[in-house]
């Protein structure tokens, strides 16, 4: 099993992991990356 994505997406993931930062995006590709990579996604949805 593998994942396919752009070079830019994977650089964002690498920086996020290295500096322990959450990724702020609405790009659904990152949800797939999160299944494999130890990234955190910022939850920007407002409940209420």
Rosetta blueprint (number, residue, H / E / L):
1 X L
2 X L
3 X L
4 X L
5 X L
6 X L
7 X H
8 X H
9 X H
10 X H
11 X H
12 X H
13 X H
14 X H
15 X H
16 X H
17 X H
18 X H
19 X L
20 X L
21 X L
22 X E
23 X E
24 X L
25 X L
26 X L
27 X L
28 X L
29 X H
30 X H
31 X H
32 X H
33 X H
34 X H
35 X L
36 X L
37 X L
38 X L
39 X L
40 X E
41 X E
42 X L
43 X L
44 X L
45 X L
46 X L
47 X L
48 X L
